[in-house]
Amino acid sequence: MSGEKPVSQTSRDSDFCSTCGALLPFATVPGPTQCLVCGSRVKIAEQINNFVYSIKTVYNHGIADADNFEIGSGDPEVDHLCKLCGHDRATFTTMQTRSADEGQTVFYTCTKCKNKEIEYS
């Protein structure tokens, strides 16, 4: 046992090494675990209900993608005056392009000339 550090006893109130304060590796079975920073060995009883969750959210669309939206059969049609041709009907879609405490961005598409207009509300 020469060269090995003594095993310290801890209640494992935290997941940190009592010697150097580093985060201890997650133990899958009861018994001593070793700090990866200072090498101290810590005896733990067992870890119950310790779970680590990771959530990754990927957003594939941005403001630049709004030009690629096509008029779908489900897009609602409203009264909206087209600035290009003067037609008074357009379909619209909405998207949250700014922070959550600001209004949605409305994308209008003229039903006659397909001109697209953006309204930041």
Phi and psi in radians as a Rosetta constraint file:
Dihedral C 1 N 2 CA 2 C 2 CIRCULARHARMONIC -1.226 0.35
Dihedral N 2 CA 2 C 2 N 3 CIRCULARHARMONIC 2.475 0.35
Dihedral C 2 N 3 CA 3 C 3 CIRCULARHARMONIC 1.572 0.35
Dihedral N 3 CA 3 C 3 N 4 CIRCULARHARMONIC -0.304 0.35
Dihedral C 3 N 4 CA 4 C 4 CIRCULARHARMONIC -1.514 0.35
Dihedral N 4 CA 4 C 4 N 5 CIRCULARHARMONIC 2.528 0.35
Dihedral C 4 N 5 CA 5 C 5 CIRCULARHARMONIC -1.436 0.35
Dihedral N 5 CA 5 C 5 N 6 CIRCULARHARMONIC 2.570 0.35
Dihedral C 5 N 6 CA 6 C 6 CIRCULARHARMONIC -1.155 0.35
Dihedral N 6 CA 6 C 6 N 7 CIRCULARHARMONIC 2.660 0.35
Dihedral C 6 N 7 CA 7 C 7 CIRCULARHARMONIC -1.462 0.35
Dihedral N 7 CA 7 C 7 N 8 CIRCULARHARMONIC 2.179 0.35
Dihedral C 7 N 8 CA 8 C 8 CIRCULARHARMONIC -1.679 0.35
Dihedral N 8 CA 8 C 8 N 9 CIRCULARHARMONIC 2.602 0.35
Dihedral C 8 N 9 CA 9 C 9 CIRCULARHARMONIC -1.716 0.35
Dihedral N 9 CA 9 C 9 N 10 CIRCULARHARMONIC 2.292 0.35
Dihedral C 9 N 10 CA 10 C 10 CIRCULARHARMONIC -2.475 0.35
Dihedral N 10 CA 10 C 10 N 11 CIRCULARHARMONIC 2.707 0.35
Dihedral C 10 N 11 CA 11 C 11 CIRCULARHARMONIC -1.415 0.35
Dihedral N 11 CA 11 C 11 N 12 CIRCULARHARMONIC -0.147 0.35
Dihedral C 11 N 12 CA 12 C 12 CIRCULARHARMONIC 1.074 0.35
Dihedral N 12 CA 12 C 12 N 13 CIRCULARHARMONIC 0.738 0.35
Dihedral C 12 N 13 CA 13 C 13 CIRCULARHARMONIC -1.128 0.35
Dihedral N 13 CA 13 C 13 N 14 CIRCULARHARMONIC -0.474 0.35
Dihedral C 13 N 14 CA 14 C 14 CIRCULARHARMONIC -2.276 0.35
Dihedral N 14 CA 14 C 14 N 15 CIRCULARHARMONIC 2.991 0.35
Dihedral C 14 N 15 CA 15 C 15 CIRCULARHARMONIC -1.732 0.35
Dihedral N 15 CA 15 C 15 N 16 CIRCULARHARMONIC 0.479 0.35
Dihedral C 15 N 16 CA 16 C 16 CIRCULARHARMONIC -2.039 0.35
Dihedral N 16 CA 16 C 16 N 17 CIRCULARHARMONIC 2.598 0.35
Dihedral C 16 N 17 CA 17 C 17 CIRCULARHARMONIC -1.139 0.35
Dihedral N 17 CA 17 C 17 N 18 CIRCULARHARMONIC 2.297 0.35
Dihedral C 17 N 18 CA 18 C 18 CIRCULARHARMONIC -1.307 0.35
Dihedral N 18 CA 18 C 18 N 19 CIRCULARHARMONIC -0.261 0.35
Dihedral C 18 N 19 CA 19 C 19 CIRCULARHARMONIC -1.522 0.35
Dihedral N 19 CA 19 C 19 N 20 CIRCULARHARMONIC -0.916 0.35
Dihedral C 19 N 20 CA 20 C 20 CIRCULARHARMONIC -1.987 0.35
Dihedral N 20 CA 20 C 20 N 21 CIRCULARHARMONIC -0.213 0.35
Dihedral C 20 N 21 CA 21 C 21 CIRCULARHARMONIC 1.521 0.35
Dihedral N 21 CA 21 C 21 N 22 CIRCULARHARMONIC 0.048 0.35
Dihedral C 21 N 22 CA 22 C 22 CIRCULARHARMONIC -1.278 0.35
Dihedral N 22 CA 22 C 22 N 23 CIRCULARHARMONIC 2.717 0.35
Dihedral C 22 N 23 CA 23 C 23 CIRCULARHARMONIC -1.213 0.35
Dihedral N 23 CA 23 C 23 N 24 CIRCULARHARMONIC 2.221 0.35
Dihedral C 23 N 24 CA 24 C 24 CIRCULARHARMONIC -1.416 0.35
Dihedral N 24 CA 24 C 24 N 25 CIRCULARHARMONIC 2.626 0.35
Dihedral C 24 N 25 CA 25 C 25 CIRCULARHARMONIC -1.174 0.35
Dihedral N 25 CA 25 C 25 N 26 CIRCULARHARMONIC 2.644 0.35
Dihedral C 25 N 26 CA 26 C 26 CIRCULARHARMONIC -1.248 0.35
Dihedral N 26 CA 26 C 26 N 27 CIRCULARHARMONIC 2.178 0.35
Dihedral C 26 N 27 CA 27 C 27 CIRCULARHARMONIC -1.605 0.35
Dihedral N 27 CA 27 C 27 N 28 CIRCULARHARMONIC 2.310 0.35
Dihedral C 27 N 28 CA 28 C 28 CIRCULARHARMONIC -1.642 0.35
Dihedral N 28 CA 28 C 28 N 29 CIRCULARHARMONIC -0.318 0.35
Dihedral C 28 N 29 CA 29 C 29 CIRCULARHARMONIC -2.330 0.35
Dihedral N 29 CA 29 C 29 N 30 CIRCULARHARMONIC 2.707 0.35
Dihedral C 29 N 30 CA 30 C 30 CIRCULARHARMONIC -1.113 0.35
Dihedral N 30 CA 30 C 30 N 31 CIRCULARHARMONIC 2.564 0.35
Dihedral C 30 N 31 CA 31 C 31 CIRCULARHARMONIC 2.377 0.35
Dihedral N 31 CA 31 C 31 N 32 CIRCULARHARMONIC -3.111 0.35
Dihedral C 31 N 32 CA 32 C 32 CIRCULARHARMONIC -1.238 0.35
Dihedral N 32 CA 32 C 32 N 33 CIRCULARHARMONIC 2.532 0.35
Dihedral C 32 N 33 CA 33 C 33 CIRCULARHARMONIC -2.222 0.35
Dihedral N 33 CA 33 C 33 N 34 CIRCULARHARMONIC 2.729 0.35
Dihedral C 33 N 34 CA 34 C 34 CIRCULARHARMONIC -1.996 0.35
Dihedral N 34 CA 34 C 34 N 35 CIRCULARHARMONIC 2.359 0.35
Dihedral C 34 N 35 CA 35 C 35 CIRCULARHARMONIC -1.169 0.35
Dihedral N 35 CA 35 C 35 N 36 CIRCULARHARMONIC 2.290 0.35
Dihedral C 35 N 36 CA 36 C 36 CIRCULARHARMONIC -1.343 0.35
Dihedral N 36 CA 36 C 36 N 37 CIRCULARHARMONIC -0.220 0.35
Dihedral C 36 N 37 CA 37 C 37 CIRCULARHARMONIC -1.648 0.35
Dihedral N 37 CA 37 C 37 N 38 CIRCULARHARMONIC -0.985 0.35
Dihedral C 37 N 38 CA 38 C 38 CIRCULARHARMONIC -1.823 0.35
Dihedral N 38 CA 38 C 38 N 39 CIRCULARHARMONIC -0.191 0.35
Dihedral C 38 N 39 CA 39 C 39 CIRCULARHARMONIC 1.503 0.35
Dihedral N 39 CA 39 C 39 N 40 CIRCULARHARMONIC -0.003 0.35
Dihedral C 39 N 40 CA 40 C 40 CIRCULARHARMONIC -1.081 0.35
Dihedral N 40 CA 40 C 40 N 41 CIRCULARHARMONIC 2.486 0.35
Dihedral C 40 N 41 CA 41 C 41 CIRCULARHARMONIC -1.785 0.35
Dihedral N 41 CA 41 C 41 N 42 CIRCULARHARMONIC 2.314 0.35
Dihedral C 41 N 42 CA 42 C 42 CIRCULARHARMONIC -2.155 0.35
Dihedral N 42 CA 42 C 42 N 43 CIRCULARHARMONIC 2.230 0.35
Dihedral C 42 N 43 CA 43 C 43 CIRCULARHARMONIC -1.553 0.35
Dihedral N 43 CA 43 C 43 N 44 CIRCULARHARMONIC 2.240 0.35
Dihedral C 43 N 44 CA 44 C 44 CIRCULARHARMONIC -2.173 0.35
Dihedral N 44 CA 44 C 44 N 45 CIRCULARHARMONIC 2.596 0.35
Dihedral C 44 N 45 CA 45 C 45 CIRCULARHARMONIC -1.286 0.35
Dihedral N 45 CA 45 C 45 N 46 CIRCULARHARMONIC -1.148 0.35
Dihedral C 45 N 46 CA 46 C 46 CIRCULARHARMONIC -2.998 0.35
Dihedral N 46 CA 46 C 46 N 47 CIRCULARHARMONIC 2.748 0.35
Dihedral C 46 N 47 CA 47 C 47 CIRCULARHARMONIC -1.880 0.35
Dihedral N 47 CA 47 C 47 N 48 CIRCULARHARMONIC 2.050 0.35
Dihedral C 47 N 48 CA 48 C 48 CIRCULARHARMONIC -1.967 0.35
Dihedral N 48 CA 48 C 48 N 49 CIRCULARHARMONIC 2.382 0.35
Dihedral C 48 N 49 CA 49 C 49 CIRCULARHARMONIC 1.051 0.35
Dihedral N 49 CA 49 C 49 N 50 CIRCULARHARMONIC 0.535 0.35
Dihedral C 49 N 50 CA 50 C 50 CIRCULARHARMONIC -1.710 0.35
Dihedral N 50 CA 50 C 50 N 51 CIRCULARHARMONIC 1.915 0.35
Dihedral C 50 N 51 CA 51 C 51 CIRCULARHARMONIC -2.161 0.35
Dihedral N 51 CA 51 C 51 N 52 CIRCULARHARMONIC 2.559 0.35
Dihedral C 51 N 52 CA 52 C 52 CIRCULARHARMONIC -2.060 0.35
Dihedral N 52 CA 52 C 52 N 53 CIRCULARHARMONIC 2.185 0.35
Dihedral C 52 N 53 CA 53 C 53 CIRCULARHARMONIC -1.995 0.35
Dihedral N 53 CA 53 C 53 N 54 CIRCULARHARMONIC 2.501 0.35
Dihedral C 53 N 54 CA 54 C 54 CIRCULARHARMONIC -2.337 0.35
Dihedral N 54 CA 54 C 54 N 55 CIRCULARHARMONIC 2.211 0.35
Dihedral C 54 N 55 CA 55 C 55 CIRCULARHARMONIC -2.098 0.35
Dihedral N 55 CA 55 C 55 N 56 CIRCULARHARMONIC 2.220 0.35
Dihedral C 55 N 56 CA 56 C 56 CIRCULARHARMONIC -2.065 0.35
Dihedral N 56 CA 56 C 56 N 57 CIRCULARHARMONIC 2.150 0.35
Dihedral C 56 N 57 CA 57 C 57 CIRCULARHARMONIC -1.941 0.35
Dihedral N 57 CA 57 C 57 N 58 CIRCULARHARMONIC 2.194 0.35
Dihedral C 57 N 58 CA 58 C 58 CIRCULARHARMONIC -2.004 0.35
Dihedral N 58 CA 58 C 58 N 59 CIRCULARHARMONIC 2.182 0.35
Dihedral C 58 N 59 CA 59 C 59 CIRCULARHARMONIC -1.829 0.35
Dihedral N 59 CA 59 C 59 N 60 CIRCULARHARMONIC 2.113 0.35
Dihedral C 59 N 60 CA 60 C 60 CIRCULARHARMONIC -1.656 0.35
Dihedral N 60 CA 60 C 60 N 61 CIRCULARHARMONIC -0.150 0.35
Dihedral C 60 N 61 CA 61 C 61 CIRCULARHARMONIC -2.068 0.35
Dihedral N 61 CA 61 C 61 N 62 CIRCULARHARMONIC 2.538 0.35
Dihedral C 61 N 62 CA 62 C 62 CIRCULARHARMONIC -2.315 0.35
Dihedral N 62 CA 62 C 62 N 63 CIRCULARHARMONIC -3.024 0.35
Dihedral C 62 N 63 CA 63 C 63 CIRCULARHARMONIC -1.072 0.35
Dihedral N 63 CA 63 C 63 N 64 CIRCULARHARMONIC -0.651 0.35
Dihedral C 63 N 64 CA 64 C 64 CIRCULARHARMONIC -1.114 0.35
Dihedral N 64 CA 64 C 64 N 65 CIRCULARHARMONIC -0.451 0.35
Dihedral C 64 N 65 CA 65 C 65 CIRCULARHARMONIC -1.316 0.35
Dihedral N 65 CA 65 C 65 N 66 CIRCULARHARMONIC -0.196 0.35
Dihedral C 65 N 66 CA 66 C 66 CIRCULARHARMONIC -1.095 0.35
Dihedral N 66 CA 66 C 66 N 67 CIRCULARHARMONIC -0.525 0.35
Dihedral C 66 N 67 CA 67 C 67 CIRCULARHARMONIC -1.184 0.35
Dihedral N 67 CA 67 C 67 N 68 CIRCULARHARMONIC -0.368 0.35
Dihedral C 67 N 68 CA 68 C 68 CIRCULARHARMONIC -1.556 0.35
Dihedral N 68 CA 68 C 68 N 69 CIRCULARHARMONIC -0.049 0.35
Dihedral C 68 N 69 CA 69 C 69 CIRCULARHARMONIC -1.204 0.35
Dihedral N 69 CA 69 C 69 N 70 CIRCULARHARMONIC 2.338 0.35
Dihedral C 69 N 70 CA 70 C 70 CIRCULARHARMONIC -1.791 0.35
Dihedral N 70 CA 70 C 70 N 71 CIRCULARHARMONIC 2.720 0.35
Dihedral C 70 N 71 CA 71 C 71 CIRCULARHARMONIC -1.255 0.35
Dihedral N 71 CA 71 C 71 N 72 CIRCULARHARMONIC 2.119 0.35
Dihedral C 71 N 72 CA 72 C 72 CIRCULARHARMONIC -1.799 0.35
Dihedral N 72 CA 72 C 72 N 73 CIRCULARHARMONIC 2.878 0.35
Dihedral C 72 N 73 CA 73 C 73 CIRCULARHARMONIC -1.162 0.35
Dihedral N 73 CA 73 C 73 N 74 CIRCULARHARMONIC -0.350 0.35
Dihedral C 73 N 74 CA 74 C 74 CIRCULARHARMONIC -1.622 0.35
Dihedral N 74 CA 74 C 74 N 75 CIRCULARHARMONIC -0.070 0.35
Dihedral C 74 N 75 CA 75 C 75 CIRCULARHARMONIC -1.232 0.35
Dihedral N 75 CA 75 C 75 N 76 CIRCULARHARMONIC 2.273 0.35
Dihedral C 75 N 76 CA 76 C 76 CIRCULARHARMONIC -1.227 0.35
Dihedral N 76 CA 76 C 76 N 77 CIRCULARHARMONIC 2.619 0.35
Dihedral C 76 N 77 CA 77 C 77 CIRCULARHARMONIC -1.932 0.35
Dihedral N 77 CA 77 C 77 N 78 CIRCULARHARMONIC 2.353 0.35
Dihedral C 77 N 78 CA 78 C 78 CIRCULARHARMONIC -2.377 0.35
Dihedral N 78 CA 78 C 78 N 79 CIRCULARHARMONIC 2.937 0.35
Dihedral C 78 N 79 CA 79 C 79 CIRCULARHARMONIC -1.323 0.35
Dihedral N 79 CA 79 C 79 N 80 CIRCULARHARMONIC 2.074 0.35
Dihedral C 79 N 80 CA 80 C 80 CIRCULARHARMONIC -2.716 0.35
Dihedral N 80 CA 80 C 80 N 81 CIRCULARHARMONIC 2.165 0.35
Dihedral C 80 N 81 CA 81 C 81 CIRCULARHARMONIC -1.406 0.35
Dihedral N 81 CA 81 C 81 N 82 CIRCULARHARMONIC 2.108 0.35
Dihedral C 81 N 82 CA 82 C 82 CIRCULARHARMONIC -1.292 0.35
Dihedral N 82 CA 82 C 82 N 83 CIRCULARHARMONIC 2.253 0.35
Dihedral C 82 N 83 CA 83 C 83 CIRCULARHARMONIC -1.323 0.35
Dihedral N 83 CA 83 C 83 N 84 CIRCULARHARMONIC -0.268 0.35
Dihedral C 83 N 84 CA 84 C 84 CIRCULARHARMONIC -1.587 0.35
Dihedral N 84 CA 84 C 84 N 85 CIRCULARHARMONIC -0.885 0.35
Dihedral C 84 N 85 CA 85 C 85 CIRCULARHARMONIC -1.948 0.35
Dihedral N 85 CA 85 C 85 N 86 CIRCULARHARMONIC -0.182 0.35
Dihedral C 85 N 86 CA 86 C 86 CIRCULARHARMONIC 1.488 0.35
Dihedral N 86 CA 86 C 86 N 87 CIRCULARHARMONIC -0.009 0.35
Dihedral C 86 N 87 CA 87 C 87 CIRCULARHARMONIC -1.111 0.35
Dihedral N 87 CA 87 C 87 N 88 CIRCULARHARMONIC 2.569 0.35
Dihedral C 87 N 88 CA 88 C 88 CIRCULARHARMONIC -1.814 0.35
Dihedral N 88 CA 88 C 88 N 89 CIRCULARHARMONIC 0.219 0.35
Dihedral C 88 N 89 CA 89 C 89 CIRCULARHARMONIC -2.206 0.35
Dihedral N 89 CA 89 C 89 N 90 CIRCULARHARMONIC 2.466 0.35
Dihedral C 89 N 90 CA 90 C 90 CIRCULARHARMONIC -2.653 0.35
Dihedral N 90 CA 90 C 90 N 91 CIRCULARHARMONIC 2.679 0.35
Dihedral C 90 N 91 CA 91 C 91 CIRCULARHARMONIC -1.638 0.35
Dihedral N 91 CA 91 C 91 N 92 CIRCULARHARMONIC 2.836 0.35
Dihedral C 91 N 92 CA 92 C 92 CIRCULARHARMONIC -2.542 0.35
Dihedral N 92 CA 92 C 92 N 93 CIRCULARHARMONIC 2.706 0.35
Dihedral C 92 N 93 CA 93 C 93 CIRCULARHARMONIC -2.336 0.35
Dihedral N 93 CA 93 C 93 N 94 CIRCULARHARMONIC 2.755 0.35
Dihedral C 93 N 94 CA 94 C 94 CIRCULARHARMONIC -2.163 0.35
Dihedral N 94 CA 94 C 94 N 95 CIRCULARHARMONIC 2.696 0.35
Dihedral C 94 N 95 CA 95 C 95 CIRCULARHARMONIC -2.650 0.35
Dihedral N 95 CA 95 C 95 N 96 CIRCULARHARMONIC 2.505 0.35
Dihedral C 95 N 96 CA 96 C 96 CIRCULARHARMONIC -1.518 0.35
Dihedral N 96 CA 96 C 96 N 97 CIRCULARHARMONIC 1.732 0.35
Dihedral C 96 N 97 CA 97 C 97 CIRCULARHARMONIC -1.780 0.35
Dihedral N 97 CA 97 C 97 N 98 CIRCULARHARMONIC -0.184 0.35
Dihedral C 97 N 98 CA 98 C 98 CIRCULARHARMONIC -2.133 0.35
Dihedral N 98 CA 98 C 98 N 99 CIRCULARHARMONIC -2.913 0.35
Dihedral C 98 N 99 CA 99 C 99 CIRCULARHARMONIC -1.137 0.35
Dihedral N 99 CA 99 C 99 N 100 CIRCULARHARMONIC 2.829 0.35
Dihedral C 99 N 100 CA 100 C 100 CIRCULARHARMONIC -1.134 0.35
Dihedral N 100 CA 100 C 100 N 101 CIRCULARHARMONIC -0.432 0.35
Dihedral C 100 N 101 CA 101 C 101 CIRCULARHARMONIC -1.509 0.35
Dihedral N 101 CA 101 C 101 N 102 CIRCULARHARMONIC 0.077 0.35
Dihedral C 101 N 102 CA 102 C 102 CIRCULARHARMONIC -1.927 0.35
Dihedral N 102 CA 102 C 102 N 103 CIRCULARHARMONIC 2.828 0.35
Dihedral C 102 N 103 CA 103 C 103 CIRCULARHARMONIC -1.197 0.35
Dihedral N 103 CA 103 C 103 N 104 CIRCULARHARMONIC 2.922 0.35
Dihedral C 103 N 104 CA 104 C 104 CIRCULARHARMONIC -1.316 0.35
Dihedral N 104 CA 104 C 104 N 105 CIRCULARHARMONIC 2.774 0.35
Dihedral C 104 N 105 CA 105 C 105 CIRCULARHARMONIC -1.670 0.35
Dihedral N 105 CA 105 C 105 N 106 CIRCULARHARMONIC 2.293 0.35
Dihedral C 105 N 106 CA 106 C 106 CIRCULARHARMONIC -1.864 0.35
Dihedral N 106 CA 106 C 106 N 107 CIRCULARHARMONIC 2.247 0.35
Dihedral C 106 N 107 CA 107 C 107 CIRCULARHARMONIC -1.892 0.35
Dihedral N 107 CA 107 C 107 N 108 CIRCULARHARMONIC 1.966 0.35
Dihedral C 107 N 108 CA 108 C 108 CIRCULARHARMONIC -1.707 0.35
Dihedral N 108 CA 108 C 108 N 109 CIRCULARHARMONIC 2.469 0.35
Dihedral C 108 N 109 CA 109 C 109 CIRCULARHARMONIC -2.230 0.35
Dihedral N 109 CA 109 C 109 N 110 CIRCULARHARMONIC 2.076 0.35
Dihedral C 109 N 110 CA 110 C 110 CIRCULARHARMONIC -1.071 0.35
Dihedral N 110 CA 110 C 110 N 111 CIRCULARHARMONIC 2.330 0.35
Dihedral C 110 N 111 CA 111 C 111 CIRCULARHARMONIC -1.323 0.35
Dihedral N 111 CA 111 C 111 N 112 CIRCULARHARMONIC -0.247 0.35
Dihedral C 111 N 112 CA 112 C 112 CIRCULARHARMONIC -1.655 0.35
Dihedral N 112 CA 112 C 112 N 113 CIRCULARHARMONIC -1.010 0.35
Dihedral C 112 N 113 CA 113 C 113 CIRCULARHARMONIC -1.815 0.35
Dihedral N 113 CA 113 C 113 N 114 CIRCULARHARMONIC -0.045 0.35
Dihedral C 113 N 114 CA 114 C 114 CIRCULARHARMONIC 1.144 0.35
Dihedral N 114 CA 114 C 114 N 115 CIRCULARHARMONIC 0.319 0.35
Dihedral C 114 N 115 CA 115 C 115 CIRCULARHARMONIC -1.132 0.35
Dihedral N 115 CA 115 C 115 N 116 CIRCULARHARMONIC 2.413 0.35
Dihedral C 115 N 116 CA 116 C 116 CIRCULARHARMONIC -1.889 0.35
Dihedral N 116 CA 116 C 116 N 117 CIRCULARHARMONIC 2.346 0.35
Dihedral C 116 N 117 CA 117 C 117 CIRCULARHARMONIC -2.258 0.35
Dihedral N 117 CA 117 C 117 N 118 CIRCULARHARMONIC 2.602 0.35
Dihedral C 117 N 118 CA 118 C 118 CIRCULARHARMONIC -2.054 0.35
Dihedral N 118 CA 118 C 118 N 119 CIRCULARHARMONIC 2.353 0.35
Dihedral C 118 N 119 CA 119 C 119 CIRCULARHARMONIC -2.160 0.35
Dihedral N 119 CA 119 C 119 N 120 CIRCULARHARMONIC 2.068 0.35
Dihedral C 119 N 120 CA 120 C 120 CIRCULARHARMONIC -1.584 0.35
Dihedral N 120 CA 120 C 120 N 121 CIRCULARHARMONIC 1.936 0.35
